[in-house]
Amino acid sequence: MEIVDLRTLAPLDEETILESVRKTSRAMVLHEDTMTGGFGGEIAARITERAFDCLDAPVVRIASPDTPIPYSPPLEDAFLPNADNVVEKVRWLVAY
């Protein structure tokens, strides 16, 4: 398992992402934006286009739900991906 923490999206360090996928044979994209229209979809698409043969499991995305972003701090905490979401998806991805 490996974590790639992207510091910028423009320019996107695509080679580091693809290097990690080639090394681990898996990919999970985590971001705080909504699932639909978020930049994580672009990253997942690039992984699929350029490293599909290296994948042993589907690319997994973890994102916020496709709803308006709440202003209230407790609702925002419920809206954003959390550790429980990540652990659940990591276990699924490793077991795939």
C-alpha positions in Angstrom: 0.0 0.0 0.0 1.2 3.5 -0.8 -0.2 7.0 -0.4 0.4 9.7 -3.1 -0.5 13.1 -1.7 -0.9 15.4 -4.6 0.2 19.0 -3.8 -1.2 20.5 -7.0 -3.7 19.5 -9.6 -2.1 21.9 -12.2 0.4 20.7 -13.1 -0.7 17.2 -12.3 2.1 14.8 -11.3 0.6 12.1 -13.4 3.8 10.0 -13.6 4.0 9.7 -9.8 0.4 8.5 -9.8 1.0 5.9 -12.6 4.2 4.8 -10.9 2.3 4.0 -7.7 -0.4 2.1 -9.6 2.2 0.1 -11.5 3.9 -0.8 -8.1 0.8 -1.6 -6.1 -1.6 -2.8 -8.8 -4.4 -0.9 -7.2 -5.7 2.7 -7.0 -8.0 4.5 -4.6 -8.8 8.2 -5.3 -9.9 10.2 -2.2 -11.1 13.8 -2.5 -13.5 16.1 -0.7 -15.4 17.3 -3.8 -18.6 15.6 -4.8 -18.4 12.3 -6.7 -19.9 13.7 -9.9 -17.8 16.4 -11.5 -14.9 16.2 -9.0 -11.3 16.1 -10.1 -11.0 12.6 -8.7 -12.9 11.4 -11.7 -10.2 12.8 -14.0 -7.5 11.1 -12.0 -9.4 7.8 -12.1 -9.9 8.2 -15.9 -6.2 8.8 -16.5 -5.3 5.8 -14.4 -7.7 3.6 -16.4 -6.5 5.0 -19.7 -2.7 4.7 -19.0 -2.3 1.9 -16.5 -5.3 -0.4 -17.0 -3.1 -3.5 -17.6 -1.4 -3.0 -14.3 -4.6 -3.0 -12.2 -5.7 -6.1 -10.3 -8.9 -4.4 -9.0 -11.2 -1.5 -10.1 -10.2 2.1 -9.4 -12.1 3.0 -6.2 -13.2 6.6 -5.6 -14.2 8.1 -2.3 -15.8 11.5 -2.4 -18.6 13.5 -0.9 -22.2 12.7 -2.0 -23.8 14.5 -4.9 -25.6 17.0 -2.8 -25.2 20.7 -2.0 -22.4 21.4 0.4 -23.8 22.2 3.9 -22.7 25.2 5.8 -23.4 23.9 9.3 -20.2 22.4 10.8 -21.8 19.1 12.0 -23.5 18.6 8.6 -20.2 19.4 6.8 -18.5 16.7 9.0 -21.2 14.2 7.9 -20.9 15.3 4.3 -17.1 14.9 3.9 -15.4 11.5 3.5 -14.2 10.2 6.9 -11.8 7.5 8.2 -14.6 4.9 8.4 -15.3 5.4 4.7 -11.7 5.0 3.9 -11.1 1.9 6.0 -14.2 0.2 4.6 -13.1 0.9 1.0 -9.4 -0.1 1.7 -10.5 -3.4 3.1 -12.7 -4.0 0.1 -9.9 -3.1 -2.3 -7.3 -5.3 -0.6 -9.7 -8.2 -0.6 -10.7 -7.8 -4.2 
